[in-house]
């Protein structure tokens, strides 16, 4: 047995630690709101590090004295890393923490680095990480600027894309006003492995993570942020026996989620703990426990949501879950009567005001197939008008699985080889028109708008679901939006005609048109000049 009390042994250990510290750039400066990575080499090996080292991380102290703790992760062989996003310029100090306190190369290592002013032009770096302000229904940057969630669904993008494809995709999404990229971070029912035929983990009762798999994902998530976009990674897809949210028992699922948290919490991300899951009834206890363990007991910097299966509303059941910051929902892939009634008259529209304030976002409305842009567009607008405005997502049947010509999606029914590729989907009409939606809302104070269907004198949607009109208004009704899914008239209980200016927004062609009112006693009536769906904008004159 080695006598660790011998001075010679301690000197050798100290020499290794000092060499590691400077060799791996742990003291290197980093810009504010960027990811700082610390690297350590363990002089002790573990057969399954995820279990044998229950916790490894770093305690950070900011220049102003704030304390943060970040979980670290094993990155293959004897390499361990900790990632952290500093929120202040100046000198930061840190000390490592390891549950195996006998490991002198991972435990109680001290150091410091400088955080410098950020020179990036992107909002995520200039304005800071995303927050959910208490009592609000929207997201905003650290400096208080509201953030509109406009998501694009690329579930398999991180798993299958080449670096060149990924850059092409991200530059296009940025150009068209998208702000969030939704992707899966492990094998799941839609991708049994990545392009290199690797999986994120093996085993069930006791998993073994594969750092090589995640190094590909590191590159894809870093590139999302490099374009000024926010990543929305799914940790535990929860539909299909081959998906980790289903196949793994609670303890293994928590271990996997903690590992993913450690790798990407220093990126600009919004966490999807589960994907396509059923989080109620007999599954509710399991998912609440996983959420509380992963996010309740671990220090983390980023926001959290759950992506559920279609027409599933967990908002009420999870209202007291402190770790949950955003309520996501999914309305399926067709504007059927059932779906439209559910999103316009169901739990989203009727219960949001009774819950603790959180952003409420449809992260999977109707998917585009190349010839259903009207359906895609209407689905998105009905969703964004159903609750206080926070955002909405877009998806395509060829984009989410990252199909190349002749490919078929995996485990999603019998499909013919696709003649439409992921790249083609970027230029579909619906994909472009969601960009129009993003631009329209970003040019108004969207975070001040709340559902106000009571302003309608008549609701055509009660007779025909496809004619459902939706209203948003500011508290003082100084600004009002009315969404008309078809060309017809809208009647509003607004007696003061002369106090409002008005115009129409053509959602298909991204154009504004004049609006002329008709006054009938205490009712204000407008007839849409747009052949498809449109938005009537009313604003009080000064």
One Martini backbone bead per residue (centre of mass of N, CA, C, O) as a GRO file, in nm:
protein
  542
    1UNK     BB    1   0.099   0.035   0.020
    2UNK     BB    2   0.054   0.365  -0.009
    3UNK     BB    3   0.206   0.643   0.146
    4UNK     BB    4   0.035   0.954   0.162
    5UNK     BB    5   0.229   1.095   0.389
    6UNK     BB    6   0.448   1.125   0.205
    7UNK     BB    7   0.612   1.387   0.067
    8UNK     BB    8   0.672   1.269  -0.215
    9UNK     BB    9   0.382   1.208  -0.296
   10UNK     BB   10   0.264   1.497  -0.269
   11UNK     BB   11   0.453   1.627  -0.480
   12UNK     BB   12   0.360   1.464  -0.722
   13UNK     BB   13   0.063   1.542  -0.712
   14UNK     BB   14   0.110   1.849  -0.731
   15UNK     BB   15   0.252   1.845  -1.004
   16UNK     BB   16   0.012   1.731  -1.165
   17UNK     BB   17  -0.196   1.951  -1.095
   18UNK     BB   18  -0.046   2.193  -1.211
   19UNK     BB   19  -0.019   2.081  -1.497
   20UNK     BB   20  -0.318   2.048  -1.554
   21UNK     BB   21  -0.416   2.336  -1.512
   22UNK     BB   22  -0.238   2.462  -1.749
   23UNK     BB   23  -0.274   2.262  -1.985
   24UNK     BB   24  -0.614   2.297  -1.982
   25UNK     BB   25  -0.696   2.606  -1.928
   26UNK     BB   26  -0.838   2.686  -1.645
   27UNK     BB   27  -0.715   3.001  -1.651
   28UNK     BB   28  -0.870   3.090  -1.884
   29UNK     BB   29  -1.035   3.317  -2.037
   30UNK     BB   30  -1.386   3.438  -2.045
   31UNK     BB   31  -1.675   3.521  -2.171
   32UNK     BB   32  -1.959   3.642  -2.113
   33UNK     BB   33  -2.201   3.385  -2.157
   34UNK     BB   34  -2.002   3.163  -2.173
   35UNK     BB   35  -1.831   2.863  -2.190
   36UNK     BB   36  -1.676   2.709  -1.920
   37UNK     BB   37  -1.390   2.485  -1.918
   38UNK     BB   38  -1.295   2.219  -1.707
   39UNK     BB   39  -0.995   2.015  -1.664
   40UNK     BB   40  -0.944   1.672  -1.546
   41UNK     BB   41  -0.710   1.429  -1.412
   42UNK     BB   42  -0.736   1.115  -1.308
   43UNK     BB   43  -0.541   0.895  -1.081
   44UNK     BB   44  -0.818   0.738  -1.098
   45UNK     BB   45  -0.997   0.453  -1.170
   46UNK     BB   46  -1.315   0.357  -1.333
   47UNK     BB   47  -1.557   0.133  -1.441
   48UNK     BB   48  -1.821   0.330  -1.334
   49UNK     BB   49  -1.838   0.659  -1.286
   50UNK     BB   50  -2.144   0.730  -1.244
   51UNK     BB   51  -2.145   0.549  -0.969
   52UNK     BB   52  -1.859   0.583  -0.817
   53UNK     BB   53  -1.928   0.896  -0.876
   54UNK     BB   54  -2.178   1.069  -0.750
   55UNK     BB   55  -1.990   1.341  -0.719
   56UNK     BB   56  -1.888   1.603  -0.952
   57UNK     BB   57  -1.752   1.937  -0.899
   58UNK     BB   58  -1.809   2.301  -0.872
   59UNK     BB   59  -1.719   2.584  -0.682
   60UNK     BB   60  -1.834   2.908  -0.734
   61UNK     BB   61  -1.696   3.252  -0.733
   62UNK     BB   62  -1.774   3.559  -0.767
   63UNK     BB   63  -1.682   3.888  -0.763
   64UNK     BB   64  -1.945   3.940  -0.556
   65UNK     BB   65  -1.987   3.635  -0.398
   66UNK     BB   66  -2.129   3.435  -0.549
   67UNK     BB   67  -2.277   3.104  -0.548
   68UNK     BB   68  -2.183   2.809  -0.739
   69UNK     BB   69  -2.296   2.481  -0.861
   70UNK     BB   70  -2.137   2.232  -1.071
   71UNK     BB   71  -2.175   1.965  -1.256
   72UNK     BB   72  -1.992   1.698  -1.355
   73UNK     BB   73  -1.797   1.484  -1.595
   74UNK     BB   74  -1.733   1.211  -1.776
   75UNK     BB   75  -1.490   1.192  -2.080
   76UNK     BB   76  -1.305   0.962  -2.060
   77UNK     BB   77  -1.121   0.770  -1.907
   78UNK     BB   78  -0.955   1.024  -1.694
   79UNK     BB   79  -1.164   1.242  -1.780
   80UNK     BB   80  -1.274   1.559  -1.643
   81UNK     BB   81  -1.564   1.787  -1.634
   82UNK     BB   82  -1.651   2.144  -1.623
   83UNK     BB   83  -1.941   2.353  -1.672
   84UNK     BB   84  -1.973   2.720  -1.715
   85UNK     BB   85  -2.170   3.034  -1.679
   86UNK     BB   86  -2.076   3.344  -1.662
   87UNK     BB   87  -2.238   3.666  -1.521
   88UNK     BB   88  -1.947   3.803  -1.465
   89UNK     BB   89  -1.709   4.023  -1.445
   90UNK     BB   90  -1.393   3.895  -1.361
   91UNK     BB   91  -1.295   3.721  -1.080
   92UNK     BB   92  -1.284   3.371  -1.052
   93UNK     BB   93  -1.352   3.112  -0.819
   94UNK     BB   94  -1.246   2.764  -0.740
   95UNK     BB   95  -1.377   2.433  -0.623
   96UNK     BB   96  -1.354   2.110  -0.592
   97UNK     BB   97  -1.588   1.821  -0.591
   98UNK     BB   98  -1.572   1.489  -0.432
   99UNK     BB   99  -1.706   1.195  -0.319
  100UNK     BB  100  -1.408   1.100  -0.362
  101UNK     BB  101  -1.186   1.211  -0.124
  102UNK     BB  102  -0.928   1.032  -0.221
  103UNK     BB  103  -0.927   1.210  -0.486
  104UNK     BB  104  -0.681   1.447  -0.537
  105UNK     BB  105  -0.750   1.514  -0.858
  106UNK     BB  106  -1.077   1.607  -0.777
  107UNK     BB  107  -1.025   1.720  -0.484
  108UNK     BB  108  -0.970   2.038  -0.378
  109UNK     BB  109  -0.936   2.221  -0.631
  110UNK     BB  110  -0.783   2.525  -0.707
  111UNK     BB  111  -0.896   2.839  -0.873
  112UNK     BB  112  -0.883   3.068  -1.164
  113UNK     BB  113  -1.059   3.331  -1.356
  114UNK     BB  114  -1.141   3.536  -1.626
  115UNK     BB  115  -1.406   3.766  -1.702
  116UNK     BB  116  -1.518   3.907  -1.998
  117UNK     BB  117  -1.625   4.096  -2.229
  118UNK     BB  118  -1.873   4.086  -2.463
  119UNK     BB  119  -1.862   4.077  -2.846
  120UNK     BB  120  -2.116   3.975  -2.926
  121UNK     BB  121  -2.428   4.017  -3.119
  122UNK     BB  122  -2.586   3.824  -2.964
  123UNK     BB  123  -2.831   3.807  -2.728
  124UNK     BB  124  -2.725   3.566  -2.551
  125UNK     BB  125  -2.455   3.744  -2.495
  126UNK     BB  126  -2.554   4.042  -2.441
  127UNK     BB  127  -2.827   3.968  -2.249
  128UNK     BB  128  -2.840   3.668  -2.182
  129UNK     BB  129  -2.987   3.449  -2.016
  130UNK     BB  130  -3.262   3.269  -1.948
  131UNK     BB  131  -3.579   3.366  -1.798
  132UNK     BB  132  -3.837   3.353  -1.537
  133UNK     BB  133  -4.039   3.577  -1.437
  134UNK     BB  134  -4.208   3.640  -1.179
  135UNK     BB  135  -4.551   3.639  -1.272
  136UNK     BB  136  -4.510   3.533  -1.562
  137UNK     BB  137  -4.558   3.428  -1.936
  138UNK     BB  138  -4.248   3.470  -1.998
  139UNK     BB  139  -3.946   3.525  -2.150
  140UNK     BB  140  -3.606   3.634  -2.058
  141UNK     BB  141  -3.342   3.808  -2.027
  142UNK     BB  142  -3.125   3.921  -1.794
  143UNK     BB  143  -3.190   4.234  -1.896
  144UNK     BB  144  -3.527   4.205  -1.977
  145UNK     BB  145  -3.561   4.093  -2.253
  146UNK     BB  146  -3.780   3.956  -2.440
  147UNK     BB  147  -3.854   3.604  -2.533
  148UNK     BB  148  -3.928   3.442  -2.832
  149UNK     BB  149  -4.061   3.127  -2.894
  150UNK     BB  150  -3.914   2.983  -3.196
  151UNK     BB  151  -3.946   2.668  -3.304
  152UNK     BB  152  -3.742   2.391  -3.425
  153UNK     BB  153  -3.772   2.055  -3.546
  154UNK     BB  154  -3.466   1.835  -3.483
  155UNK     BB  155  -3.443   1.559  -3.345
  156UNK     BB  156  -3.202   1.427  -3.554
  157UNK     BB  157  -2.981   1.642  -3.609
  158UNK     BB  158  -2.755   1.561  -3.393
  159UNK     BB  159  -2.729   1.254  -3.505
  160UNK     BB  160  -2.704   1.294  -3.849
  161UNK     BB  161  -2.554   1.536  -3.912
  162UNK     BB  162  -2.349   1.728  -4.067
  163UNK     BB  163  -2.170   2.006  -4.031
  164UNK     BB  164  -2.273   2.135  -4.296
  165UNK     BB  165  -2.576   2.089  -4.254
  166UNK     BB  166  -2.605   2.234  -3.982
  167UNK     BB  167  -2.520   2.515  -4.080
  168UNK     BB  168  -2.739   2.545  -4.296
  169UNK     BB  169  -2.978   2.520  -4.105
  170UNK     BB  170  -2.910   2.746  -3.896
  171UNK     BB  171  -2.893   2.986  -4.092
  172UNK     BB  172  -3.188   2.962  -4.186
  173UNK     BB  173  -3.332   2.993  -3.913
  174UNK     BB  174  -3.216   3.267  -3.844
  175UNK     BB  175  -3.321   3.421  -4.096
  176UNK     BB  176  -3.641   3.325  -4.014
  177UNK     BB  177  -3.670   3.375  -3.678
  178UNK     BB  178  -3.557   3.164  -3.516
  179UNK     BB  179  -3.468   3.059  -3.155
  180UNK     BB  180  -3.524   2.736  -3.146
  181UNK     BB  181  -3.381   2.402  -3.097
  182UNK     BB  182  -3.516   2.081  -3.135
  183UNK     BB  183  -3.365   1.793  -2.959
  184UNK     BB  184  -3.204   1.484  -2.939
  185UNK     BB  185  -2.952   1.313  -2.703
  186UNK     BB  186  -3.045   1.018  -2.782
  187UNK     BB  187  -3.161   0.737  -2.812
  188UNK     BB  188  -3.462   0.634  -2.997
  189UNK     BB  189  -3.737   0.553  -3.180
  190UNK     BB  190  -3.612   0.754  -3.426
  191UNK     BB  191  -3.306   0.661  -3.313
  192UNK     BB  192  -3.083   0.397  -3.240
  193UNK     BB  193  -2.858   0.592  -3.355
  194UNK     BB  194  -2.601   0.733  -3.493
  195UNK     BB  195  -2.399   0.790  -3.766
  196UNK     BB  196  -2.170   0.605  -3.600
  197UNK     BB  197  -2.329   0.375  -3.438
  198UNK     BB  198  -2.398   0.517  -3.168
  199UNK     BB  199  -2.457   0.531  -2.819
  200UNK     BB  200  -2.519   0.684  -2.512
  201UNK     BB  201  -2.595   0.391  -2.400
  202UNK     BB  202  -2.588   0.111  -2.182
  203UNK     BB  203  -2.828  -0.053  -2.051
  204UNK     BB  204  -3.050  -0.038  -1.751
  205UNK     BB  205  -3.006  -0.075  -1.443
  206UNK     BB  206  -2.689  -0.026  -1.540
  207UNK     BB  207  -2.532   0.216  -1.684
  208UNK     BB  208  -2.327   0.314  -1.978
  209UNK     BB  209  -2.165   0.571  -2.085
  210UNK     BB  210  -2.087   0.758  -2.405
  211UNK     BB  211  -1.877   1.008  -2.477
  212UNK     BB  212  -1.853   0.994  -2.787
  213UNK     BB  213  -2.146   1.059  -2.850
  214UNK     BB  214  -2.145   1.349  -2.703
  215UNK     BB  215  -1.933   1.496  -2.880
  216UNK     BB  216  -2.123   1.544  -3.112
  217UNK     BB  217  -2.336   1.705  -2.947
  218UNK     BB  218  -2.155   1.933  -2.865
  219UNK     BB  219  -2.121   2.053  -3.150
  220UNK     BB  220  -2.424   2.108  -3.210
  221UNK     BB  221  -2.487   2.294  -2.966
  222UNK     BB  222  -2.264   2.502  -3.013
  223UNK     BB  223  -2.378   2.592  -3.293
  224UNK     BB  224  -2.641   2.701  -3.204
  225UNK     BB  225  -2.513   2.929  -3.031
  226UNK     BB  226  -2.335   3.058  -3.260
  227UNK     BB  227  -2.625   3.163  -3.395
  228UNK     BB  228  -2.808   3.264  -3.141
  229UNK     BB  229  -2.931   3.002  -3.035
  230UNK     BB  230  -3.154   2.782  -2.873
  231UNK     BB  231  -3.156   2.490  -2.698
  232UNK     BB  232  -3.389   2.185  -2.688
  233UNK     BB  233  -3.322   1.924  -2.505
  234UNK     BB  234  -3.375   1.581  -2.490
  235UNK     BB  235  -3.328   1.342  -2.246
  236UNK     BB  236  -3.620   1.155  -2.219
  237UNK     BB  237  -3.761   0.967  -2.410
  238UNK     BB  238  -4.132   0.855  -2.372
  239UNK     BB  239  -4.159   0.673  -2.648
  240UNK     BB  240  -4.092   0.365  -2.645
  241UNK     BB  241  -3.900   0.095  -2.551
  242UNK     BB  242  -3.619   0.238  -2.670
  243UNK     BB  243  -3.666   0.462  -2.468
  244UNK     BB  244  -3.540   0.599  -2.176
  245UNK     BB  245  -3.821   0.691  -2.045
  246UNK     BB  246  -3.902   0.372  -2.048
  247UNK     BB  247  -3.656   0.159  -2.010
  248UNK     BB  248  -3.574   0.309  -1.756
  249UNK     BB  249  -3.523   0.325  -1.452
  250UNK     BB  250  -3.515   0.570  -1.234
  251UNK     BB  251  -3.212   0.570  -1.157
  252UNK     BB  252  -3.101   0.562  -1.449
  253UNK     BB  253  -3.249   0.812  -1.554
  254UNK     BB  254  -3.114   1.011  -1.357
  255UNK     BB  255  -2.822   0.959  -1.440
  256UNK     BB  256  -2.853   1.045  -1.735
  257UNK     BB  257  -2.965   1.332  -1.686
  258UNK     BB  258  -2.722   1.433  -1.518
  259UNK     BB  259  -2.516   1.404  -1.743
  260UNK     BB  260  -2.650   1.597  -1.946
  261UNK     BB  261  -2.659   1.841  -1.764
  262UNK     BB  262  -2.348   1.869  -1.729
  263UNK     BB  263  -2.281   1.916  -2.040
  264UNK     BB  264  -2.532   2.165  -2.107
  265UNK     BB  265  -2.586   2.394  -1.882
  266UNK     BB  266  -2.362   2.602  -2.017
  267UNK     BB  267  -2.560   2.639  -2.218
  268UNK     BB  268  -2.807   2.755  -2.434
  269UNK     BB  269  -3.089   2.623  -2.269
  270UNK     BB  270  -3.388   2.411  -2.282
  271UNK     BB  271  -3.530   2.176  -2.093
  272UNK     BB  272  -3.625   1.838  -2.183
  273UNK     BB  273  -3.690   1.584  -1.992
  274UNK     BB  274  -3.921   1.499  -2.189
  275UNK     BB  275  -4.065   1.292  -2.466
  276UNK     BB  276  -4.381   1.212  -2.551
  277UNK     BB  277  -4.519   1.193  -2.277
  278UNK     BB  278  -4.681   1.037  -1.995
  279UNK     BB  279  -4.744   1.240  -1.686
  280UNK     BB  280  -4.985   1.077  -1.582
  281UNK     BB  281  -5.117   0.901  -1.352
  282UNK     BB  282  -4.906   0.629  -1.327
  283UNK     BB  283  -4.659   0.845  -1.419
  284UNK     BB  284  -4.636   1.088  -1.223
  285UNK     BB  285  -4.447   0.996  -0.995
  286UNK     BB  286  -4.198   0.941  -1.168
  287UNK     BB  287  -4.158   1.232  -1.299
  288UNK     BB  288  -4.141   1.390  -1.038
  289UNK     BB  289  -3.895   1.247  -0.925
  290UNK     BB  290  -3.700   1.308  -1.154
  291UNK     BB  291  -3.726   1.617  -1.145
  292UNK     BB  292  -3.637   1.652  -0.844
  293UNK     BB  293  -3.360   1.517  -0.871
  294UNK     BB  294  -3.231   1.672  -1.114
  295UNK     BB  295  -3.346   1.985  -1.033
  296UNK     BB  296  -3.384   1.999  -0.716
  297UNK     BB  297  -3.080   1.886  -0.622
  298UNK     BB  298  -2.954   2.032  -0.856
  299UNK     BB  299  -2.748   2.250  -0.984
  300UNK     BB  300  -2.892   2.498  -1.206
  301UNK     BB  301  -2.937   2.741  -1.485
  302UNK     BB  302  -3.172   2.625  -1.646
  303UNK     BB  303  -3.458   2.564  -1.802
  304UNK     BB  304  -3.783   2.379  -1.767
  305UNK     BB  305  -3.947   2.101  -1.938
  306UNK     BB  306  -4.230   1.919  -2.093
  307UNK     BB  307  -4.280   1.687  -2.357
  308UNK     BB  308  -4.574   1.585  -2.480
  309UNK     BB  309  -4.826   1.438  -2.592
  310UNK     BB  310  -5.105   1.449  -2.750
  311UNK     BB  311  -5.349   1.606  -2.577
  312UNK     BB  312  -5.169   1.688  -2.316
  313UNK     BB  313  -5.238   1.802  -1.971
  314UNK     BB  314  -5.012   1.905  -1.691
  315UNK     BB  315  -5.050   2.185  -1.552
  316UNK     BB  316  -5.216   2.114  -1.294
  317UNK     BB  317  -5.048   1.868  -1.174
  318UNK     BB  318  -4.764   2.068  -1.193
  319UNK     BB  319  -4.800   2.344  -1.036
  320UNK     BB  320  -4.596   2.263  -0.771
  321UNK     BB  321  -4.342   2.238  -0.955
  322UNK     BB  322  -4.048   2.411  -0.916
  323UNK     BB  323  -3.871   2.292  -1.166
  324UNK     BB  324  -4.099   2.407  -1.346
  325UNK     BB  325  -4.111   2.672  -1.601
  326UNK     BB  326  -4.261   2.520  -1.846
  327UNK     BB  327  -4.548   2.474  -2.055
  328UNK     BB  328  -4.601   2.205  -2.258
  329UNK     BB  329  -4.753   2.125  -2.578
  330UNK     BB  330  -4.960   1.906  -2.796
  331UNK     BB  331  -5.167   1.904  -3.121
  332UNK     BB  332  -5.065   1.753  -3.345
  333UNK     BB  333  -5.116   1.665  -3.721
  334UNK     BB  334  -5.419   1.802  -3.718
  335UNK     BB  335  -5.717   2.005  -3.801
  336UNK     BB  336  -5.927   1.890  -3.626
  337UNK     BB  337  -6.193   1.919  -3.436
  338UNK     BB  338  -6.063   1.812  -3.178
  339UNK     BB  339  -5.809   1.991  -3.180
  340UNK     BB  340  -5.936   2.273  -3.197
  341UNK     BB  341  -6.110   2.246  -2.945
  342UNK     BB  342  -5.880   2.189  -2.746
  343UNK     BB  343  -5.710   2.463  -2.799
  344UNK     BB  344  -5.970   2.676  -2.775
  345UNK     BB  345  -6.156   2.506  -2.526
  346UNK     BB  346  -5.962   2.384  -2.345
  347UNK     BB  347  -5.718   2.376  -2.099
  348UNK     BB  348  -5.549   2.608  -2.202
  349UNK     BB  349  -5.787   2.833  -2.223
  350UNK     BB  350  -5.931   2.757  -1.917
  351UNK     BB  351  -5.659   2.733  -1.694
  352UNK     BB  352  -5.420   2.939  -1.691
  353UNK     BB  353  -5.547   3.152  -1.474
  354UNK     BB  354  -5.523   2.914  -1.227
  355UNK     BB  355  -5.218   2.928  -1.246
  356UNK     BB  356  -4.909   2.946  -1.225
  357UNK     BB  357  -4.699   3.148  -1.371
  358UNK     BB  358  -4.632   3.047  -1.712
  359UNK     BB  359  -4.516   2.942  -1.984
  360UNK     BB  360  -4.716   2.861  -2.287
  361UNK     BB  361  -4.633   2.593  -2.525
  362UNK     BB  362  -4.648   2.486  -2.857
  363UNK     BB  363  -4.408   2.227  -2.953
  364UNK     BB  364  -4.645   2.058  -3.148
  365UNK     BB  365  -4.779   2.116  -3.413
  366UNK     BB  366  -4.840   2.104  -3.720
  367UNK     BB  367  -4.705   1.931  -3.973
  368UNK     BB  368  -4.515   1.942  -4.257
  369UNK     BB  369  -4.550   1.806  -4.621
  370UNK     BB  370  -4.566   2.047  -4.871
  371UNK     BB  371  -4.922   2.090  -4.877
  372UNK     BB  372  -4.999   2.240  -4.560
  373UNK     BB  373  -4.964   2.548  -4.481
  374UNK     BB  374  -5.241   2.634  -4.373
  375UNK     BB  375  -5.245   2.434  -4.136
  376UNK     BB  376  -4.985   2.522  -3.997
  377UNK     BB  377  -5.052   2.820  -3.953
  378UNK     BB  378  -5.319   2.790  -3.795
  379UNK     BB  379  -5.209   2.624  -3.564
  380UNK     BB  380  -5.012   2.840  -3.457
  381UNK     BB  381  -5.218   3.071  -3.405
  382UNK     BB  382  -5.409   2.927  -3.214
  383UNK     BB  383  -5.189   2.877  -3.001
  384UNK     BB  384  -5.081   3.176  -2.944
  385UNK     BB  385  -5.396   3.263  -2.862
  386UNK     BB  386  -5.464   3.061  -2.603
  387UNK     BB  387  -5.241   3.229  -2.451
  388UNK     BB  388  -5.010   3.381  -2.328
  389UNK     BB  389  -4.757   3.509  -2.486
  390UNK     BB  390  -4.448   3.296  -2.585
  391UNK     BB  391  -4.503   3.086  -2.832
  392UNK     BB  392  -4.377   2.855  -3.095
  393UNK     BB  393  -4.376   2.579  -3.326
  394UNK     BB  394  -4.199   2.379  -3.573
  395UNK     BB  395  -4.276   2.118  -3.826
  396UNK     BB  396  -4.146   1.826  -4.012
  397UNK     BB  397  -4.159   1.514  -4.171
  398UNK     BB  398  -3.839   1.559  -4.280
  399UNK     BB  399  -3.682   1.713  -4.051
  400UNK     BB  400  -3.688   1.557  -3.781
  401UNK     BB  401  -3.546   1.285  -3.920
  402UNK     BB  402  -3.340   1.364  -4.135
  403UNK     BB  403  -3.403   1.341  -4.447
  404UNK     BB  404  -3.306   1.176  -4.720
  405UNK     BB  405  -3.311   1.058  -5.014
  406UNK     BB  406  -3.501   0.755  -4.948
  407UNK     BB  407  -3.587   0.784  -4.674
  408UNK     BB  408  -3.706   0.660  -4.349
  409UNK     BB  409  -3.875   0.659  -4.082
  410UNK     BB  410  -3.844   0.538  -3.757
  411UNK     BB  411  -4.103   0.402  -3.593
  412UNK     BB  412  -4.353   0.555  -3.799
  413UNK     BB  413  -4.454   0.360  -3.973
  414UNK     BB  414  -4.558   0.313  -4.295
  415UNK     BB  415  -4.319   0.425  -4.535
  416UNK     BB  416  -4.211   0.588  -4.792
  417UNK     BB  417  -3.973   0.690  -4.964
  418UNK     BB  418  -3.831   0.996  -4.972
  419UNK     BB  419  -3.845   1.294  -5.187
  420UNK     BB  420  -3.810   1.460  -4.928
  421UNK     BB  421  -3.610   1.674  -4.754
  422UNK     BB  422  -3.481   1.858  -4.505
  423UNK     BB  423  -3.406   2.091  -4.698
  424UNK     BB  424  -3.680   2.139  -4.834
  425UNK     BB  425  -3.834   2.228  -4.570
  426UNK     BB  426  -3.709   2.519  -4.546
  427UNK     BB  427  -3.902   2.609  -4.821
  428UNK     BB  428  -4.160   2.592  -4.712
  429UNK     BB  429  -4.425   2.786  -4.654
  430UNK     BB  430  -4.463   2.736  -4.349
  431UNK     BB  431  -4.170   2.790  -4.264
  432UNK     BB  432  -4.176   3.089  -4.354
  433UNK     BB  433  -4.446   3.182  -4.202
  434UNK     BB  434  -4.329   3.157  -3.916
  435UNK     BB  435  -4.140   3.396  -3.963
  436UNK     BB  436  -4.366   3.603  -3.986
  437UNK     BB  437  -4.475   3.565  -3.706
  438UNK     BB  438  -4.221   3.650  -3.556
  439UNK     BB  439  -4.204   3.939  -3.674
  440UNK     BB  440  -4.477   4.042  -3.587
  441UNK     BB  441  -4.436   4.009  -3.273
  442UNK     BB  442  -4.155   4.165  -3.246
  443UNK     BB  443  -4.314   4.451  -3.332
  444UNK     BB  444  -4.445   4.402  -3.051
  445UNK     BB  445  -4.598   4.381  -2.723
  446UNK     BB  446  -4.652   4.060  -2.663
  447UNK     BB  447  -4.616   4.031  -2.335
  448UNK     BB  448  -4.905   4.208  -2.300
  449UNK     BB  449  -5.075   3.959  -2.402
  450UNK     BB  450  -5.421   3.841  -2.373
  451UNK     BB  451  -5.683   3.670  -2.358
  452UNK     BB  452  -6.010   3.814  -2.530
  453UNK     BB  453  -6.296   3.674  -2.625
  454UNK     BB  454  -6.511   3.869  -2.487
  455UNK     BB  455  -6.501   4.087  -2.730
  456UNK     BB  456  -6.692   3.914  -2.875
  457UNK     BB  457  -7.005   3.909  -3.016
  458UNK     BB  458  -6.914   3.668  -3.206
  459UNK     BB  459  -6.877   3.297  -3.256
  460UNK     BB  460  -6.825   3.101  -3.529
  461UNK     BB  461  -6.687   2.841  -3.386
  462UNK     BB  462  -6.952   2.714  -3.265
  463UNK     BB  463  -7.044   2.605  -3.558
  464UNK     BB  464  -6.730   2.617  -3.670
  465UNK     BB  465  -6.416   2.526  -3.599
  466UNK     BB  466  -6.268   2.671  -3.857
  467UNK     BB  467  -6.390   2.973  -3.735
  468UNK     BB  468  -6.211   3.038  -3.501
  469UNK     BB  469  -6.186   3.316  -3.297
  470UNK     BB  470  -5.909   3.520  -3.176
  471UNK     BB  471  -5.806   3.704  -2.872
  472UNK     BB  472  -5.590   3.984  -2.802
  473UNK     BB  473  -5.492   4.183  -2.504
  474UNK     BB  474  -5.444   4.438  -2.326
  475UNK     BB  475  -5.537   4.549  -2.025
  476UNK     BB  476  -5.644   4.842  -2.159
  477UNK     BB  477  -5.712   4.797  -2.469
  478UNK     BB  478  -5.491   4.946  -2.661
  479UNK     BB  479  -5.436   4.643  -2.769
  480UNK     BB  480  -5.555   4.444  -3.054
  481UNK     BB  481  -5.610   4.098  -3.148
  482UNK     BB  482  -5.747   3.923  -3.444
  483UNK     BB  483  -5.815   3.592  -3.539
  484UNK     BB  484  -5.877   3.480  -3.880
  485UNK     BB  485  -5.908   3.175  -4.055
  486UNK     BB  486  -6.117   3.334  -4.233
  487UNK     BB  487  -6.311   3.499  -4.463
  488UNK     BB  488  -6.456   3.759  -4.264
  489UNK     BB  489  -6.623   3.876  -3.998
  490UNK     BB  490  -6.585   4.103  -3.717
  491UNK     BB  491  -6.723   4.133  -3.379
  492UNK     BB  492  -6.709   4.407  -3.142
  493UNK     BB  493  -6.711   4.525  -2.800
  494UNK     BB  494  -6.668   4.853  -2.932
  495UNK     BB  495  -6.786   5.177  -2.907
  496UNK     BB  496  -6.502   5.340  -2.972
  497UNK     BB  497  -6.418   5.398  -3.280
  498UNK     BB  498  -6.232   5.668  -3.294
  499UNK     BB  499  -5.997   5.547  -3.091
  500UNK     BB  500  -5.922   5.355  -3.339
  501UNK     BB  501  -5.688   5.189  -3.505
  502UNK     BB  502  -5.634   5.001  -3.825
  503UNK     BB  503  -5.520   4.665  -3.940
  504UNK     BB  504  -5.398   4.424  -4.162
  505UNK     BB  505  -5.270   4.081  -4.154
  506UNK     BB  506  -5.102   3.882  -4.386
  507UNK     BB  507  -4.990   3.562  -4.313
  508UNK     BB  508  -4.899   3.461  -4.602
  509UNK     BB  509  -4.756   3.754  -4.727
  510UNK     BB  510  -4.655   3.974  -4.528
  511UNK     BB  511  -4.902   4.196  -4.504
  512UNK     BB  512  -5.042   4.522  -4.501
  513UNK     BB  513  -5.378   4.647  -4.444
  514UNK     BB  514  -5.650   4.810  -4.462
  515UNK     BB  515  -5.902   4.926  -4.214
  516UNK     BB  516  -6.265   4.929  -4.214
  517UNK     BB  517  -6.528   5.033  -4.031
  518UNK     BB  518  -6.832   4.930  -3.861
  519UNK     BB  519  -7.109   5.086  -3.697
  520UNK     BB  520  -7.317   4.915  -3.434
  521UNK     BB  521  -7.351   5.083  -3.197
  522UNK     BB  522  -7.159   4.870  -2.975
  523UNK     BB  523  -7.044   4.768  -3.259
  524UNK     BB  524  -6.748   4.645  -3.416
  525UNK     BB  525  -6.684   4.614  -3.772
  526UNK     BB  526  -6.498   4.375  -3.978
  527UNK     BB  527  -6.368   4.309  -4.310
  528UNK     BB  528  -6.191   4.084  -4.467
  529UNK     BB  529  -5.947   4.103  -4.748
  530UNK     BB  530  -5.854   3.814  -4.693
  531UNK     BB  531  -5.869   3.490  -4.826
  532UNK     BB  532  -5.760   3.398  -4.566
  533UNK     BB  533  -5.581   3.443  -4.308
  534UNK     BB  534  -5.598   3.690  -4.029
  535UNK     BB  535  -5.506   4.010  -3.872
  536UNK     BB  536  -5.644   4.226  -3.642
  537UNK     BB  537  -5.546   4.563  -3.573
  538UNK     BB  538  -5.575   4.743  -3.262
  539UNK     BB  539  -5.523   5.103  -3.184
  540UNK     BB  540  -5.486   5.352  -2.986
  541UNK     BB  541  -5.514   5.677  -2.997
  542UNK     BB  542  -5.355   5.974  -2.892
   0.00000   0.00000   0.00000
